């Protein structure tokens, strides 16, 4: 079973974050009825190596008193938005109307990658952990969509239709390398009233 958690919110609105290391707004508490997959004793913990995923993993394990070590991997990073990192979505769209916005899976920022690239790097990483019966993965909307897409044999365009909110948890079971969604995008982390996406 793969338990997938998107990191806590960053507090930034409407800008491309991607590979940038930005702080997250750590939660106040958790919806404890959603935490049972996190207490599986033999679960291995992985996260993106970006700080917002690492810090979220650390907070969750501390909050639940889970001593398992977290292993980071760059394959779990968010999509690299290259020259668009830190820039406003609307500004980029307004200044680049000629780009293929109707097919976002293949849209690549200068010096960045597209979602097809994210699918490819995540697809290379998944087999390296399949020998673990249970895994907990703290990552990003893009990399979590890519994992689910591989599990369900979705195209990149179909995967981008999935909503993966900050602080939410999803679970995928694998049977002979075929994935089945147990649940998708349930709220896990509880933000204070000061917490923002």
C-alpha positions in Angstrom: 0.0 0.0 0.0 1.2 3.5 -0.8 0.0 6.3 1.4 0.4 9.6 -0.4 0.3 13.0 1.4 0.7 16.4 -0.1 2.9 18.7 1.9 1.4 21.5 4.1 0.6 24.8 2.4 3.3 27.3 1.6 1.3 30.5 2.1 2.0 31.6 -1.5 -0.9 32.3 -3.8 -1.0 32.1 -7.6 2.7 31.6 -8.3 4.8 28.8 -9.7 6.7 27.2 -6.9 8.0 24.0 -8.5 11.6 23.2 -7.5 12.0 26.3 -5.3 12.6 25.6 -1.7 9.9 27.6 0.1 8.8 27.2 3.7 5.5 25.6 4.4 2.9 26.6 7.1 3.0 23.7 9.5 -0.3 22.4 10.7 -1.9 22.8 14.1 -3.2 19.2 14.4 -4.5 16.2 12.3 -7.8 14.5 11.6 -6.8 11.5 13.6 -9.4 9.2 12.0 -7.4 9.5 8.7 -4.1 8.5 10.3 -4.4 4.7 10.5 -2.3 4.0 7.4 0.6 6.0 9.0 0.8 3.7 12.0 1.6 0.5 10.0 4.8 -0.7 11.8 6.7 -1.9 8.7 5.9 1.2 6.6 8.9 2.9 5.0 8.7 6.7 4.8 9.8 8.7 1.7 9.5 12.3 0.7 10.6 14.8 -1.9 13.9 16.4 -1.0 12.3 19.9 -1.1 12.0 21.5 2.3 8.2 21.8 2.4 7.9 18.0 2.0 10.7 17.2 4.4 9.3 19.5 7.0 5.8 18.1 6.7 7.1 14.6 7.0 9.1 15.6 10.1 6.0 17.3 11.7 3.7 14.3 11.0 6.2 11.8 12.5 6.9 14.0 15.5 3.1 14.6 16.1 2.3 10.9 15.9 5.5 9.8 17.8 6.6 7.7 14.8 10.4 7.0 15.0 10.8 5.8 11.4 13.4 7.6 9.4 12.4 9.6 6.3 14.3 8.9 3.0 14.3 11.8 0.6 14.4 11.5 -3.2 14.6 14.1 -6.0 12.3 12.0 -8.2 9.4 13.1 -5.9 9.9 16.8 -6.5 7.2 19.0 -7.9 7.3 19.9 -11.6 10.3 22.1 -12.5 8.8 25.4 -13.8 12.2 26.7 -14.8 12.2 30.4 -15.7 8.6 30.7 -14.4 9.5 29.8 -10.8 8.2 32.5 -8.4 6.2 34.2 -11.1 2.4 34.8 -11.2 0.3 32.4 -13.1 -1.8 35.1 -14.7 1.2 37.1 -15.7 2.8 34.2 -17.5 -0.4 33.3 -19.3 -0.9 37.0 -20.4 2.6 37.3 -21.7 2.6 33.9 -23.5 -0.7 33.4 -25.2 0.9 31.5 -28.1 1.8 28.5 -25.8 -0.2 25.3 -25.8 -2.3 26.1 -22.7 -5.1 23.8 -24.0 -2.7 20.9 -23.5 -1.0 21.6 -20.1 0.6 18.1 -19.8 3.0 18.9 -22.6 3.5 22.6 -21.8 7.1 23.3 -20.7 8.5 26.4 -19.1 11.8 27.7 -20.4 14.6 25.7 -18.7 11.9 23.6 -17.0 10.0 20.4 -17.5 6.4 19.4 -18.4 4.1 17.0 -16.7 5.1 14.2 -19.1 8.6 14.6 -17.8 7.3 14.4 -14.2 5.5 11.2 -15.1 8.7 9.7 -16.6 10.9 10.4 -13.6 8.4 9.2 -11.1 7.8 6.1 -13.3 11.5 5.3 -13.0 11.5 5.7 -9.2 8.3 3.6 -8.4 9.8 0.2 -9.2 12.7 0.9 -6.8 10.3 0.9 -3.8 7.9 -1.8 -4.9 9.6 -4.4 -2.7 8.3 -2.5 0.4 4.8 -3.7 1.4 3.8 -0.4 2.8 5.1 3.1 2.0 4.2 6.6 3.2 5.2 9.3 0.6 5.1 13.0 1.3 5.3 14.9 -1.9 3.6 17.4 -4.2 0.5 17.7 -6.3 2.5 16.8 -9.5 4.4 13.9 -8.2 1.4 12.4 -6.4 -0.7 12.7 -9.6 2.1 11.0 -11.4 2.1 8.1 -8.9 -1.7 7.7 -9.2 -1.5 7.9 -13.0 1.0 5.0 -13.1 -1.1 3.0 -10.7 -4.3 3.5 -12.8 -2.6 3.6 -16.3 -3.8 7.2 -16.8 -2.5 9.4 -19.5 -0.7 12.6 -18.3 -3.7 14.7 -19.5 -6.1 12.5 -17.5 -3.8 12.7 -14.4 -4.0 16.5 -14.4 -7.7 16.3 -13.8 -7.1 14.9 -10.3 -7.3 17.4 -7.4 -4.6 16.8 -4.8 -4.9 19.5 -2.1 -2.2 20.6 0.4 -2.4 18.6 3.6 -4.5 15.8 2.1 -4.0 12.1 2.1 -4.7 9.4 -0.5 -4.1 5.6 -0.5 -3.3 3.3 -3.4 -3.1 -0.5 -3.1 -1.0 -2.5 -5.6 -1.9 -6.0 -6.7 0.7 -7.5 -9.1 1.7 -4.0 -10.0 -1.9 -3.0 -10.8 -3.0 -0.1 -8.6 -6.4 0.3 -7.0 -7.4 3.6 -5.3 -8.5 3.0 -1.7 -9.3 6.6 -1.2 -8.3 10.0 -2.7 -7.6 13.5 -1.4 -9.1 13.3 2.1 -8.2 16.2 4.5 -5.5 15.1 7.0 -3.6 18.2 8.2 -5.6 20.8 10.1 -4.3 24.3 9.6 -4.8 27.2 12.0 -6.9 30.1 10.9 -3.6 31.8 9.9 -2.7 28.9 7.6 -3.1 29.7 3.9 -2.6 27.6 0.7 
